[in-house]
Amino acid sequence: MARVKVKSFSVIRDVLGSEVVEIDVRKPETVGELFEELVRRYGQPFKEKIWDPNSGQMAPFLIKLNESIISSTLDIDHKIKNGDEIAIIFPIGGG
């Protein structure tokens, strides 16, 4: 099991209730399992922000994994390890 720090901003921070949360990720220790754990912990309000309701797939956004930038849609199987820091960089719409 990997324990990671998740940093969030804006609408995601509002759902998580904090700028930084620590999450234990079950096997497989991947970005995808991290997001599944976040859904288990924060429920439908989190899922509605991250998943596209039309396709049922994770919405495209960037993730900062330590010092690397990866994609929510292309790198879902990317391995994570204990102590990693992940920032959810979610696009904000507006006018």
C-alpha positions as CSV (number, residue, x, y, z in Angstrom):
1,M,0.0,0.0,0.0
2,A,1.2,3.5,-0.9
3,R,0.4,6.6,1.1
4,V,0.5,9.7,-1.1
5,K,-0.2,13.4,-0.5
6,V,-2.9,14.8,-2.9
7,K,-2.8,18.5,-3.4
8,S,-6.0,20.1,-4.9
9,F,-7.2,23.5,-6.0
10,S,-10.5,25.2,-6.7
11,V,-13.6,23.0,-7.2
12,I,-11.6,19.8,-6.3
13,R,-10.3,21.4,-3.0
14,D,-13.9,22.3,-2.2
15,V,-15.0,18.7,-2.5
16,L,-12.0,17.3,-0.6
17,G,-12.4,20.0,2.1
18,S,-8.7,20.7,2.3
19,E,-5.9,21.8,0.0
20,V,-3.9,18.6,1.0
21,V,-5.1,15.2,1.9
22,E,-3.2,12.0,2.5
23,I,-4.6,8.8,0.9
24,D,-3.7,5.2,1.2
25,V,-3.7,3.6,-2.2
26,R,-4.4,-0.1,-2.5
27,K,-2.9,-2.4,-5.1
28,P,-2.5,-1.8,-7.9
29,E,-0.7,1.3,-6.8
30,T,-1.5,3.4,-9.8
31,V,-3.0,6.8,-10.6
32,G,-6.2,5.1,-11.5
33,E,-6.5,3.3,-8.1
34,L,-5.7,6.6,-6.4
35,F,-8.7,8.2,-8.0
36,E,-10.9,5.2,-7.2
37,E,-9.9,5.6,-3.6
38,L,-10.8,9.3,-3.7
39,V,-14.2,8.3,-5.0
40,R,-14.6,5.8,-2.2
41,R,-13.7,8.4,0.3
42,Y,-15.4,11.5,-1.1
43,G,-18.3,9.9,-3.0
44,Q,-20.5,11.2,-5.8
45,P,-19.5,14.9,-5.3
46,F,-15.9,14.0,-6.2
47,K,-16.9,11.7,-9.0
48,E,-19.0,14.3,-10.6
49,K,-16.0,16.7,-10.9
50,I,-13.6,14.1,-12.3
51,W,-15.7,11.8,-14.6
52,D,-17.4,12.8,-17.8
53,P,-21.1,12.0,-17.3
54,N,-21.6,11.4,-21.0
55,S,-18.8,9.0,-21.6
56,G,-18.3,7.5,-18.1
57,Q,-14.6,8.1,-18.6
58,M,-12.3,10.2,-16.5
59,A,-12.2,13.8,-17.8
60,P,-9.0,15.1,-19.3
61,F,-6.9,17.1,-16.9
62,L,-3.3,17.3,-15.8
63,I,-1.7,15.7,-12.8
64,K,1.6,16.7,-11.3
65,L,3.3,13.6,-9.9
66,N,6.2,14.8,-7.9
67,E,8.1,16.8,-10.6
68,S,6.5,15.2,-13.7
69,I,3.3,16.3,-15.5
70,I,1.1,13.4,-16.6
71,S,-2.4,13.1,-18.1
72,S,-5.5,11.8,-16.4
73,T,-6.7,10.1,-19.6
74,L,-3.4,8.7,-20.9
75,D,-1.5,7.9,-17.7
76,I,-4.1,6.2,-15.6
77,D,-2.0,3.1,-15.2
78,H,1.1,5.1,-14.2
79,K,2.7,3.6,-11.1
80,I,2.8,5.5,-7.8
81,K,4.8,4.8,-4.7
82,N,4.7,5.5,-1.0
83,G,5.6,9.2,-0.3
84,D,4.6,10.5,-3.8
85,E,3.0,13.9,-4.0
86,I,0.2,14.4,-6.5
87,A,-1.4,17.6,-7.5
88,I,-4.7,17.6,-9.4
89,I,-4.6,20.4,-11.9
90,F,-8.2,20.7,-13.0
91,P,-9.2,23.2,-15.7
92,I,-11.6,25.9,-14.7
93,G,-14.2,27.2,-17.1
94,G,-15.4,30.8,-17.1
95,G,-15.8,33.9,-19.1
